[in-house]
Each structure stands twice: as structure tokens, then as C-alpha cells.
Amino acid sequence: MSASVPLRLESVSKSFGDVQALKPLSLHVRAGEMLALLGPSGCGKTTTLRIIAGFEMPETGSVFIGERDVTELPPNKRALGMVFQNYSLFPHMTVAENIAFGLKMRGVGAADRLARVRQMLGLVRLAQFEDRSVHQLSGGQQQRVALARSLVTDPAILLLDEPLGALDKNLRERMQFELREIQRRLGITSILVTHDQEEALTMSDRVAVMSEGEIVQIGTPTEVYERPRTRFVSEFLGTANIFEGIVKGEAGAGEWTVALDRGGEARLAGDSGLATGRRVSFAVRPERLRIGPPSGSALMAKVQDVVFRGSYYAYELVVAGQDEPVFIYTQSRATVPADGMVGLSWSAQSAILLGERPSP
């Protein structure tokens, strides 16, 4: 494979009629990394990918692959590999013919094509399938063929557009690890577009969370999950319980006491922007909450429901005066009084202070 190269977008924007699909966006993708563009439908992630691929021209800005400005180049001149959700395999060709198609279009000789195809079949663990019709393959096998076809031409960048969306849950989870392992082995710079939070967290080195045509946060999977900057990021990346209140003052050891709007108090890990009297909102992940006796806890709640999800119990609780329910995930079933009233608590370090909408 060719040496891995970085990808860079500089102030790229795009509108469709009166709708600004992509606000001026700058993004640096490091050589050899897998970057996920994550967000809901209409957030701009697919438009970003299409601009990288050359299927859309940006209104402003430039696209660089390595040191080369490719903004004006057509897709076939950008040294890209692409894998789509629907695979886009040729139904009248065998597995080997599908993989070899790009090489044949480039005029690569038959012997070299065969050697390269067999190398790719070994990489995706389909060595015994070269003469099979694609109709005889499972969804996961078809996806591997599509991946092999995208890699056989030795691309500089690999683009993955919802590549696992057509697979069932169990197969999708297995393919997440397989795709990631192949990408790491080859060291190819890759962009993954997905709306699936688990997929983004599992497969990527960094996640760029997008909303309304811009990146609202970018970081490692751990960073964006454990320390989301905004309420949108906290709620889009898994379940988040949101609380609000007024800072009462410092509690020592880098912590602050917050008087919660719905009664009770909680502590928040220190931040240079905190001050007495400031209104704050913060998130606590369900696995960070604790159920305890009603007295002496930060917040009173009534257990509405509890379900077993295989590896943990999920509790739905109602807090008086709060519109949204609170969710708690625990490994063992908690003891709940007959009246269902419990106390909620969490550590100061588990409370994630949320900003308004900082830039990434």
C-alpha cells in the first residue's frame, strides 16, 4: 500500500438553494487515523464526505490530500477508495471480477490483476470465494468484497459512507471490529460517516460530532463521551441525565456545591469559569449515578420501571418537577423501598459541566 497521507479541509462550505448544508469548516485528518463524522440526518456529514470525494464542489474553501490541492479534481483523480452502505457490487460479475474492476479500468495486466485480487481476498478472509457469484454471499461477505474492491487500487484515503447500515445488529458489531482491524493493519487514512454512536466510538481514533452544518466537538471516543462540551453532544452520544442549578460556593478540594432546581444539592468538579451565583447545567451518565436511601442524597426520585438488559439493569426514575425521566444503569439490582422512593447521588467528577455551544 502507498504511504498514508493526511487530509485537510480549509474553510469548506456548501449550500443547496437557501439551505446552508455546511458552514465554513476546517478539518485536519491525521495520516493513518480513522476519523468518524457523526451526527443526525441533515447535520452535514454526508455533504462533507461528498466534497472530499469530489462529488460536490464547495462554494468556498479547499480540499488537500497530502500537500496536493484536489478541490478542482474529479473523483477518479483523487486516489480515493469508497465503500457504500449498499455495496454497489456488479451482480453479473464474480467476486474476483468485482475486485479486479478498478485495476482493469487502469490497464493493469491480467497476471498482476490476479495477484493483487488474491492478495485482497486474503486480507478480507475470502480466499476461497474468488469464483463465487455475489448473489451467493452473505451481507457481511458482500461488504468485505466491497472493501477489497476499494482497497485494491492502493488509494491514499478510504471513505466509508454508512458502510454497515444494511447489516443486522450482530453482524454489524462483528464487522466493526473486522473493518477496524484491516484499517489499522494497512495504516490507511480513513473517514467514516455514520449516525450510529456505538459504531463511531468503536471504530474511530477520533470522532467529529456534527450539528447544523458544523463540527461542535472533536476528540477521541473517550473524550467526547466522558467530557461532552454541550448538551447536544452529551445527549447524542448515549444517554445523559441533565440537571440544572445555581452554584452556592466552593466546597474545597477543587469542587463546588450546586443547589439543584428540583431540590437537594450536588457537587461539581472545579472549573475556572465557575463562580458563586452562576446558573449551570451539567450531565451525568446513567452508569455514574447511584441509588441509595432517600435521606441525605442529592435528589429524591421515584422508581418508575426497571428492566434487565443482559449485562445490566436499567432504571427509569421520575424526579418531581422534572419533565424528563432519569435513567440509571447498574450491574446488580438495587433494593427499592415499597413506596419506590430512593435517593440519587453521584461523584463531583462524574458531573459534566455543559457549555452553550463552544467551537471545536
C-alpha positions in Angstrom: 0.0 0.0 0.0 1.1 3.6 -0.5 2.3 5.7 2.3 -0.5 7.1 4.4 -1.2 10.7 3.9 -3.2 13.4 5.8 -6.3 15.0 4.6 -7.2 18.7 5.1 -10.3 20.8 4.6 -9.8 24.6 4.8 -12.9 26.8 5.2 -15.1 24.5 3.1 -18.8 25.4 2.8 -21.8 24.3 0.8 -25.4 25.5 0.3 -28.3 23.9 -1.6 -30.6 26.7 -2.6 -31.5 28.7 0.6 -30.3 25.9 2.9 -26.7 26.1 4.1 -25.7 22.4 4.4 -22.2 23.1 5.5 -20.9 26.2 7.3 -17.3 27.2 6.7 -15.5 24.1 8.1 -11.8 23.4 8.6 -10.7 19.9 9.5 -7.3 18.1 9.6 -7.4 14.3 9.4 -4.1 12.8 10.6 -2.2 10.3 8.5 -3.2 6.8 9.2 -6.1 7.6 11.5 -9.8 6.6 11.3 -11.9 9.8 11.8 -15.7 9.4 12.3 -18.1 12.1 11.2 -21.0 11.5 13.5 -24.4 13.3 13.6 -28.1 13.1 12.9 -29.6 13.3 9.4 -29.1 16.7 7.8 -26.1 17.7 10.0 -23.7 18.0 7.1 -21.6 14.8 7.4 -22.6 13.3 4.1 -22.1 16.7 2.3 -18.6 16.8 3.8 -17.8 13.3 2.6 -19.1 14.1 -0.9 -16.9 17.2 -1.1 -13.9 15.2 -0.1 -14.8 12.6 -2.7 -15.3 15.2 -5.4 -19.0 14.5 -6.0 -19.8 18.0 -4.7 -17.9 21.3 -5.3 -17.5 23.5 -2.3 -18.7 27.1 -2.6 -15.7 28.3 -0.5 -12.5 26.6 0.7 -10.1 23.9 -0.4 -9.5 20.2 -0.1 -6.0 18.9 0.3 -4.8 15.3 0.2 -1.3 15.3 1.4 0.2 18.6 0.1 -1.9 18.4 -3.1 -4.9 20.7 -3.6 -7.5 18.4 -5.1 -10.5 20.8 -4.9 -10.9 21.1 -8.7 -10.1 17.4 -9.5 -12.8 14.9 -10.4 -13.3 11.9 -8.1 -11.3 9.5 -10.3 -8.2 11.7 -10.0 -8.2 11.9 -6.2 -6.7 8.5 -5.3 -9.7 7.5 -3.1 -11.3 4.3 -2.1 -15.0 4.3 -1.3 -17.3 1.8 0.5 -21.1 2.5 0.5 -24.0 1.2 2.5 -25.5 -0.7 -0.5 -22.1 -2.2 -1.5 -22.6 -1.2 -5.2 -21.3 -4.6 -6.4 -21.8 -5.7 -10.1 -24.3 -8.5 -9.9 -23.2 -10.1 -13.2 -19.6 -10.4 -12.1 -17.8 -12.9 -9.8 -16.2 -11.9 -6.6 -12.8 -11.7 -8.3 -14.1 -9.8 -11.2 -15.7 -7.2 -8.9 -12.5 -6.7 -7.0 -10.4 -6.5 -10.2 -12.7 -4.0 -12.0 -10.8 -0.9 -11.0 -7.5 -2.4 -11.9 -8.8 -3.4 -15.3 -10.0 0.1 -16.0 -6.5 1.3 -15.3 -5.0 -1.1 -17.8 -3.3 -3.4 -15.3 -2.3 -6.7 -16.9 -4.1 -9.9 -16.2 -1.3 -11.6 -14.2 -0.8 -8.5 -12.0 -4.6 -8.2 -11.5 -4.9 -11.8 -10.4 -2.1 -11.4 -7.9 -3.5 -8.2 -6.5 -7.0 -9.7 -6.3 -5.8 -12.7 -4.4 -3.8 -10.5 -2.0 -7.0 -8.6 -1.3 -9.1 -11.8 -0.9 -6.6 -13.0 1.7 -6.8 -9.6 3.5 -10.6 -9.8 3.9 -10.6 -13.5 4.6 -12.4 -14.6 1.4 -9.6 -16.6 -0.3 -11.9 -19.4 -1.3 -14.6 -17.2 -2.8 -13.0 -15.7 -5.9 -15.2 -17.6 -8.4 -18.4 -17.1 -6.5 -21.3 -15.0 -7.7 -22.0 -12.1 -5.4 -25.6 -13.4 -5.0 -24.2 -16.4 -3.2 -22.6 -14.3 -0.5 -24.0 -13.1 2.9 -24.3 -9.4 3.7 -21.1 -9.4 5.6 -19.2 -11.2 2.8 -20.5 -8.7 0.3 -19.3 -5.9 2.4 -15.9 -7.5 2.5 -15.8 -7.7 -1.2 -16.8 -4.0 -1.5 -13.9 -3.2 0.9 -11.4 -5.3 -1.1 -12.5 -3.6 -4.3 -12.0 -0.2 -2.7 -8.5 -1.1 -1.5 -7.2 -3.0 -4.5 -6.2 0.2 -6.3 -4.0 1.3 -3.4 -5.9 4.5 -2.5 -4.4 7.3 -0.4 -7.7 7.9 1.5 -10.5 5.4 2.3 -14.1 6.9 2.6 -16.7 4.8 4.4 -20.3 6.0 3.9 -22.6 4.2 6.5 -20.8 1.0 5.4 -22.5 -1.3 7.9 -26.0 0.2 7.8 -27.6 -2.7 5.9 -26.4 -5.4 8.3 -28.2 -6.8 11.2 -27.0 -5.9 14.7 -24.8 -9.0 15.5 -23.2 -9.0 12.1 -22.7 -5.2 12.2 -20.9 -5.5 15.5 -18.5 -8.2 14.2 -17.8 -6.2 11.0 -17.0 -3.1 13.1 -14.0 -4.9 14.6 -13.0 -6.5 11.2 -13.1 -3.2 9.4 -11.1 -1.5 12.1 -8.5 -4.3 12.2 -8.0 -4.1 8.4 -7.7 -0.3 8.5 -5.1 -0.5 11.3 -3.1 -3.2 9.6 -2.9 -1.1 6.4 -2.5 2.2 8.2 -4.7 3.9 5.6 -6.2 7.3 6.4 -9.9 6.8 6.7 -13.1 8.8 7.0 -16.2 7.1 8.4 -19.6 8.7 8.1 -22.2 7.3 10.5 -25.3 8.3 12.6 -24.6 5.3 14.9 -22.9 6.4 18.1 -21.7 3.0 19.0 -20.2 2.5 15.6 -18.3 5.8 15.8 -17.0 5.1 19.3 -15.9 1.5 18.4 -14.2 2.1 15.1 -12.5 5.5 15.2 -9.4 7.2 16.6 -11.3 10.5 16.8 -14.9 11.5 16.5 -16.1 14.7 14.9 -19.7 15.4 16.2 -21.6 17.5 13.7 -24.8 19.5 14.0 -26.4 22.0 11.7 -23.6 22.1 9.2 -20.6 22.4 11.7 -18.4 20.4 13.9 -19.4 21.1 17.5 -16.8 18.8 19.1 -13.9 16.7 18.0 -11.8 14.4 20.1 -11.1 10.8 21.0 -14.1 8.5 21.7 -13.3 8.7 25.4 -13.1 12.5 25.3 -16.4 13.1 23.5 -18.2 10.6 25.6 -16.8 11.4 29.0 -16.5 15.2 28.5 -19.0 16.4 26.1 -18.9 20.2 25.7 -22.6 20.8 25.0 -26.0 19.3 25.8 -26.4 18.2 22.2 -23.2 16.2 22.3 -24.0 14.7 25.7 -27.4 13.5 24.6 -26.4 12.4 21.1 -23.6 10.2 22.4 -25.5 7.9 24.6 -28.0 8.6 27.3 -27.4 11.6 29.5 -29.2 12.9 32.6 -29.3 16.7 32.6 -29.5 18.7 35.8 -29.6 22.4 36.4 -29.0 24.6 39.4 -27.2 27.6 41.0 -23.6 27.5 42.3 -23.7 28.1 46.0 -19.9 28.3 46.5 -16.7 26.4 46.8 -16.7 23.1 48.7 -13.0 22.6 48.8 -10.7 20.2 47.0 -11.5 21.8 43.7 -15.2 21.1 44.0 -18.3 23.4 44.0 -21.7 23.0 45.6 -24.7 23.4 43.4 -28.3 24.0 44.7 -30.4 21.9 42.3 -33.6 23.4 40.8 -35.6 20.3 41.9 -34.3 20.3 45.4 -31.2 18.9 47.1 -27.6 19.7 46.5 -24.8 18.2 44.3 -21.1 18.8 43.8 -19.4 19.7 40.6 -15.7 19.3 39.9 -14.0 22.7 39.8 -13.7 24.8 36.7 -12.1 28.2 36.1 -15.4 29.6 34.8 -17.4 28.6 37.9 -18.4 31.3 40.4 -21.0 31.7 43.2 -24.4 32.6 41.8 -23.7 31.2 38.3 -26.5 29.1 36.8 -25.1 25.8 35.4 -26.4 22.8 33.6 -24.5 19.5 33.8 -24.9 15.9 32.6 -24.4 12.7 34.5 -24.2 9.4 32.6 -26.6 6.6 33.7 -23.7 4.3 34.8 -22.3 7.1 37.0 -25.5 7.5 39.1 -26.1 5.7 42.4 -29.3 4.6 44.0 -29.4 4.9 47.8 -31.7 5.7 50.8 -33.9 8.7 50.4 -32.3 10.7 53.3 -29.1 12.6 52.8 -28.9 12.2 49.0 -28.6 14.8 46.4 -32.0 14.2 44.8 -35.2 12.4 45.6 -36.8 10.2 42.9 -39.5 7.5 42.4 -38.7 4.3 40.6 -41.0 4.1 37.6 -39.6 1.0 35.9 -36.7 -1.4 35.8 -35.7 -3.7 33.0 -32.9 -6.3 32.7 -30.7 -5.8 29.6 -28.5 -8.8 29.9 -25.3 -7.2 31.3 -27.0 -4.6 33.5 -30.3 -3.3 34.9 -31.8 -0.1 33.6 -33.9 2.0 36.0 -36.3 4.7 34.9 -36.9 7.2 37.6 -39.2 10.3 38.0 -38.0 13.4 39.8 -40.7 15.8 41.0 -41.0 18.8 38.8 -38.6 17.5 36.1 -40.0 16.9 32.7 -37.5 14.2 31.5 -37.1 10.9 33.4 -33.7 10.0 34.9 -32.0 6.8 33.9 -29.6 4.7 35.9 -27.6 1.6 34.8 -26.4 -0.8 37.5 -24.7 -4.2 37.3 -26.8 -5.6 40.2 -30.4 -5.0 41.1 -30.8 -2.3 43.8 -33.1 -2.6 46.8 -36.1 -0.3 46.4 -38.5 0.5 49.2 -42.2 -0.4 48.9 -43.1 3.2 48.1 -40.5 3.3 45.4 -38.7 6.4 46.7 -35.0 6.5 46.5 -32.1 9.0 46.7 -29.8 9.7 43.8 -26.2 10.7 44.2 -23.0 10.9 42.1 -19.5 12.0 42.5 -18.4 15.5 41.6 -16.0 14.1 38.9 -19.0 12.4 37.2 -20.9 15.7 36.7 -20.0 17.0 33.2 -20.4 20.8 33.1 -22.1 21.8 29.8 -21.4 24.9 27.9 -23.6 26.7 25.4 -22.0 25.8 22.1 -18.2 26.2 22.0 -16.3 25.9 18.8 -14.4 22.6 18.3 
